[in-house]
Amino acid sequence: MSTQQAVTRAIETPTHSPARRWALGILCAVVLIAAPLLLPGYFTFQLSGVIAYAVAALGLNLIIGYTGQISLGHNAFFALGAYSGALSMAFFNVHYLTSIAIAAVVSFVVGYLAGFPAQRLRGLYLTLLTLAIAVSVAPVIKHYKDITGGMAGLFVERPSPPAWLNLSRDAFIYYIMLVFAVACFWLVRNFVAGSMGRALTAVRLSPLAASSMGVDVARYKVLTFGIGSMLGGIGGALFNFSIGFLAPDSYSLMLSVSFLSAIVVGGLGTIWGALVAGLFLQFVPTLASDVGQALAGAVYGGILILCMFFMPKGIVGSLLKYLHDRRVRASGGRHG
């Protein structure tokens, strides 16, 4: 199939959502709601970290997996959301829910503006641009220490449950983050499910061919970069509630590399790959450190290499491909 034919197919083929997925969705909802009521408090705390990472990874997956724009600067938007949310509470005494909205708006505006030069670049040049953004995050935070706290960091007051609600603080924070995460995943699912998603697929396959089919490539790239950055900022603001402390070294280039590695393992261009990425970011470094502090990097890299070698489409992408091939074989068997 030629590139032009692939783009045409991407634009014209509707995306279907089988009704049988509702059963799986309900089962997942029951598990997610019951988790903090059945699990120890520390594990609930870890699951909150998974949610924050998953929302941020969803944004990077949208940028890379759906439009093909390579970005190493996602740590900047994660930090931007974290600090804009924390500083709005510290300096303006806004409600913690309002701080998430502020983080979302700030991250979207900055990401949308950054999308204009980014959409004009491709390949190595775009990678270098986002790399420059990534390495500048920690120095900028340290430089404006009167505002950000510099190397000393910044404490964030974690939300407390109302007196009438019989929940621990970790469980309460988990549910808040879960509500935001569900909203983010639902919005992105709707964003990529219809004609918008097919246009993004066409842009990823071939911007030139997509443009010849009437797709406004520049508009879609800029908008997607803005939305992906916004999700990164929301993830950063949610992460504030999970740990209650911000430090510049937490937003180094390695965070961006970890995000990129995680979405590759989860599955580029898949919604649920971001959830796997969140699990990867939260638990794999800890498990690697348990094996041995000196070998943590080797274990982390080994897991990534194995996933890429045996599941080149990522965990979710490979699973979806397996299920698709199985349906095709079953359908062929019935008609044969």
Secondary structure, DSSP 8 states (H G I E B T S, - for coil): --HHHHHHHHHHS-----TTHHHHHHHHHHHHHHHHHHS-HHHHHHHHHHHHHHHHHHHHHHHHHHH----S-HHHHHHHHHHHHHHHHHHH---HHHHHHHHHHHHHHHHHHHHHHHHT--HHHHHHHHHHHHHHHHHHHHHTHHHH-GGG-EE-------TTS---HHHHHHHHHHHHHHHHHHHHHHHHHSHHHHHHHHHHH-HHHHHHTT--HHHHHHHHHHHHHHHHHHHHHHHHHHH-EE-GGGGSHHHHHHHHHHHHHH-TT-STHHHHHHHHHHHHHHHHHHH-TTTHHHHHHHHHHHHHHH-TTHHHHHHHHHHHHHHHHHHHHHH-
